Amino acid sequence: MKVILLADVKNLGKKDQIVTVSDGYAMNYLLPRKLAVQVTATSQAILNQQNAAREQAFNQNKAHALEDAKKLVNIVLEFKAKAAPDGRMTGTISPVQIEKKLFDEHAIKIDKRKFIDKYPVNAFGTSRLKIELFKGVIATVNVHVSEEK
């Protein structure tokens, strides 16, 4: 019997995959536990619609990430920090602060966990931090830190 998996089933397949199983396994295990549905014209059509919607959402998210990456090229985030008596910067600029400033000033929403460079900015001058906005879309954020007077 051919079935469409509604969830990942160990040693059988992943969600939305069409697999062939014995009639007993399908009728006694997969179907009662709502892990699969039998392949029919209707279920096949629904699966195709879901796959098309998923692909469209993926493409929209990727396009949005590419737009944000183009915007980030021209943006320089300005921060002020105190200096120690020897001229070094005291404190750090964290990815959370960078994320907040990007959203507040430029309406670009990113997640602090998407920073590839996990280190905080702890020196005066310009730093470049890489962010993975979407799978395969990497952008660079320019952060300039100047001395607070």
C-alpha positions in Angstrom: 0.0 0.0 0.0 1.3 3.5 -0.8 1.0 6.1 1.9 2.0 9.7 2.4 3.8 10.3 5.6 2.3 13.0 7.8 5.3 12.9 10.2 8.8 11.6 10.3 8.8 7.8 10.9 12.0 6.2 12.1 13.4 3.7 9.6 10.7 4.5 7.1 10.9 8.1 5.8 10.4 11.8 6.3 7.3 13.9 6.4 5.5 14.4 3.0 7.3 11.4 1.5 5.4 8.8 -0.4 6.4 5.3 0.6 5.2 1.7 0.0 4.5 -0.4 3.1 2.7 -3.6 3.8 -1.1 -3.4 4.2 -1.0 -4.6 7.8 1.7 -2.0 8.8 -0.4 0.8 7.2 -3.8 -0.3 8.6 -2.7 -1.3 12.1 0.1 1.2 12.9 0.5 4.2 10.5 -3.1 5.1 9.8 -4.6 4.8 13.3 -1.8 6.9 14.8 -2.3 9.5 12.1 1.3 9.1 10.9 0.2 8.6 7.3 -2.7 8.8 4.9 -3.3 6.5 1.9 -2.3 7.8 -1.5 -5.4 8.9 -3.4 -6.0 11.5 -6.1 -7.2 13.9 -3.4 -4.4 13.3 -1.0 -1.9 13.6 -3.9 -3.4 17.0 -4.9 -3.3 18.3 -1.3 0.4 17.2 -1.1 1.2 19.0 -4.3 -0.6 22.2 -3.1 1.3 22.1 0.2 4.6 21.6 -1.6 3.9 24.5 -3.9 2.9 26.8 -1.0 6.1 25.8 0.9 8.3 26.5 -2.1 6.6 29.9 -2.7 7.2 30.9 0.9 10.8 29.7 0.7 11.3 31.9 -2.4 9.7 34.9 -0.8 11.8 34.6 2.3 14.9 34.3 0.2 14.0 37.3 -1.9 13.3 39.3 1.3 16.7 38.3 2.7 18.5 39.3 -0.6 16.8 42.8 -0.3 18.0 43.2 3.2 21.5 42.1 2.2 21.5 44.9 -0.5 20.4 47.4 2.1 23.1 46.4 4.6 25.9 47.1 2.1 25.3 50.9 2.5 24.6 51.0 6.2 27.2 51.9 8.9 25.9 51.6 12.4 27.4 54.3 14.7 28.1 53.5 18.4 29.8 55.5 21.1 31.8 53.9 23.9 33.9 55.2 26.8 37.7 55.0 26.6 40.0 53.8 29.4 42.9 56.1 30.4 45.3 54.2 28.1 43.0 54.8 25.1 41.4 51.3 24.8 37.7 50.9 24.6 35.9 49.9 27.8 33.0 47.5 27.4 31.8 45.9 24.2 29.1 46.3 21.6 27.2 43.0 21.5 25.2 41.4 18.7 22.0 42.2 20.7 22.8 45.9 20.5 23.6 45.7 16.8 20.3 43.8 16.2 18.3 46.4 18.2 19.9 49.4 16.4 19.3 47.8 12.9 15.7 47.4 13.7 15.2 50.8 15.3 17.0 52.9 12.7 16.5 50.8 9.5 13.6 48.5 10.2 15.7 45.4 9.3 14.8 42.5 11.6 17.6 40.0 12.2 18.2 37.4 14.9 21.2 37.6 17.1 21.8 33.9 16.6 22.3 34.5 12.9 25.7 36.3 13.4 28.5 34.2 12.0 31.1 36.2 13.9 30.0 35.5 17.5 32.5 37.9 19.1 31.4 41.3 20.4 33.0 44.5 19.0 35.5 45.7 21.6 37.8 48.1 19.8 37.4 51.6 18.4 37.1 51.9 14.6 35.1 50.0 12.0 34.4 46.4 12.3 32.6 44.1 9.8 30.4 41.4 11.1 28.9 38.7 8.9 25.2 37.7 9.3 23.5 34.7 7.6 20.1 36.3 6.8 18.8 33.1 5.1 20.2 29.8 4.0 23.0 30.8 1.6 22.4 34.6 1.9 25.3 36.2 3.9 25.5 39.9 4.5 28.1 42.1 6.1 27.2 44.8 8.7 29.6 47.7 9.2 29.9 48.8 12.8 31.8 52.0 13.6 32.6 52.7 17.3 33.9 56.1 18.3 35.1 57.5 21.6 32.4 59.1 23.8 33.5 62.5 25.0 
